[in-house]
Amino acid sequence: MLVTTFNDILGESNFHIIGGNVYNIKNVNHDKALDYGSERFATDKLTDGIRIKANVANIFSFEDAKVQLKIANVEEILYRSLFVSYSNRENNNNPFYENIIPPNNIKGEKGNGVFAGYQLFEEEIIINDL
């Protein structure tokens, strides 16, 4: 199992989106996106300064792999917008699920969307026998 852990930024509300890719070192053309499922969305709403942990839902078997982890610290409205899009897509075939309207901070006639910023952290790790 591949688990991503990192420390939350202390003293402020944080919204994180976690992702990454796995690259087979021996076959450059063979790469896969890491699927964290709903654990890709993490926040410190309940406890500030916690150690955040996210499990990868899909497992790969490469002899030698390069794992590229990506953690984005995003504004709350961007976090909510991406979470709503993910939730609506994942529950598309659920007859008991009612789609959620995503947040919008674009003003004006026919304006729709989110204007927000983020800070991205990337780390590459080489793993043998993944």
C-alpha positions as CSV (number, residue, x, y, z in Angstrom):
1,M,0.0,0.0,0.0
2,L,1.2,3.5,-0.8
3,V,0.4,6.2,1.7
4,T,1.1,9.9,1.4
5,T,1.6,11.8,4.7
6,F,2.4,15.4,5.3
7,N,2.1,18.0,8.1
8,D,-0.7,20.6,7.9
9,I,0.3,24.2,8.1
10,L,-0.3,25.3,11.7
11,G,-2.3,28.4,12.6
12,E,-4.4,28.8,9.5
13,S,-7.3,27.0,7.7
14,N,-5.9,24.8,4.9
15,F,-7.5,23.0,2.1
16,H,-5.3,20.4,0.3
17,I,-5.7,18.3,-2.9
18,I,-3.4,15.3,-3.2
19,G,-2.4,13.6,-6.4
20,G,0.5,12.0,-8.2
21,N,1.8,9.6,-10.8
22,V,3.8,6.4,-10.9
23,Y,6.4,6.0,-13.7
24,N,7.9,2.7,-14.6
25,I,11.7,3.4,-14.9
26,K,12.4,0.5,-17.2
27,N,9.6,1.3,-19.6
28,V,9.3,5.1,-20.0
29,N,6.0,5.0,-21.8
30,H,4.3,3.1,-19.0
31,D,2.9,5.5,-16.3
32,K,-0.2,5.6,-14.2
33,A,-2.0,8.2,-12.2
34,L,-2.3,7.6,-8.5
35,D,-6.0,7.3,-7.4
36,Y,-6.6,8.6,-3.9
37,G,-10.4,8.4,-4.3
38,S,-12.1,10.8,-2.0
39,E,-9.0,10.9,0.2
40,R,-7.4,13.3,-2.4
41,F,-9.4,16.1,-0.6
42,A,-8.0,16.9,2.9
43,T,-8.6,19.8,5.2
44,D,-7.8,20.8,8.8
45,K,-11.3,22.0,9.6
46,L,-11.6,19.8,12.6
47,T,-8.0,20.0,14.0
48,D,-5.3,22.5,13.1
49,G,-1.7,21.4,12.5
50,I,-2.5,17.7,12.2
51,R,-0.6,15.1,10.2
52,I,-2.6,14.4,7.1
53,K,-2.6,10.9,5.6
54,A,-4.1,9.8,2.2
55,N,-4.1,6.2,1.0
56,V,-3.7,5.3,-2.7
57,A,-6.7,3.3,-3.9
58,N,-4.9,1.7,-6.9
59,I,-1.9,-0.5,-6.6
60,F,0.8,-1.1,-9.3
61,S,3.5,-3.7,-9.6
62,F,6.6,-2.2,-11.2
63,E,10.1,-3.5,-10.4
64,D,11.5,0.0,-10.3
65,A,9.3,3.0,-10.2
66,K,9.5,6.8,-9.8
67,V,6.6,8.2,-7.8
68,Q,5.8,11.8,-8.3
69,L,3.7,13.2,-5.5
70,K,1.7,16.5,-5.8
71,I,0.1,18.3,-2.9
72,A,-1.8,21.6,-3.7
73,N,-2.7,24.0,-0.9
74,V,-5.8,25.7,-2.5
75,E,-8.3,28.4,-1.6
76,E,-11.5,27.1,0.0
77,I,-13.7,27.9,-3.0
78,L,-11.4,26.0,-5.3
79,Y,-11.4,23.0,-2.9
80,R,-15.2,23.1,-2.7
81,S,-15.6,23.4,-6.5
82,L,-13.3,20.5,-7.2
83,F,-14.9,18.3,-4.5
84,V,-18.4,19.0,-5.9
85,S,-17.2,18.1,-9.4
86,Y,-15.6,14.9,-8.1
87,S,-18.7,14.0,-6.0
88,N,-21.1,14.6,-8.9
89,R,-19.0,12.5,-11.3
90,E,-18.6,9.6,-8.8
91,N,-22.3,9.5,-8.0
92,N,-23.5,10.0,-11.6
93,N,-25.2,6.5,-11.7
94,N,-26.6,6.7,-8.2
95,P,-30.4,7.2,-8.4
96,F,-30.5,8.5,-4.8
97,Y,-27.9,11.1,-5.3
98,E,-28.9,14.7,-6.1
99,N,-26.2,16.7,-8.0
100,I,-24.7,19.6,-6.1
101,I,-24.4,23.0,-7.7
102,P,-20.7,24.0,-7.6
103,P,-19.7,27.4,-6.0
104,N,-19.2,30.4,-8.2
105,N,-17.3,33.6,-7.6
106,I,-17.4,35.0,-11.1
107,K,-19.6,38.1,-11.2
108,G,-21.5,39.3,-14.3
109,E,-24.0,38.1,-16.8
110,K,-23.6,34.5,-17.9
111,G,-20.4,34.2,-15.7
112,N,-19.8,30.9,-14.1
113,G,-16.7,29.4,-12.5
114,V,-14.1,29.9,-9.8
115,F,-11.2,32.4,-9.7
116,A,-8.8,31.1,-7.0
117,G,-5.1,30.5,-6.3
118,Y,-3.1,27.6,-5.1
119,Q,0.4,26.6,-4.1
120,L,1.8,23.3,-5.4
121,F,4.4,21.1,-3.8
122,E,6.0,18.3,-5.8
123,E,8.3,15.5,-4.6
124,E,9.8,12.6,-6.6
125,I,10.7,9.4,-4.9
126,I,12.4,6.3,-6.5
127,I,11.1,3.0,-5.2
128,N,12.4,-0.5,-5.9
129,D,10.0,-3.3,-6.3
130,L,6.7,-1.4,-6.1
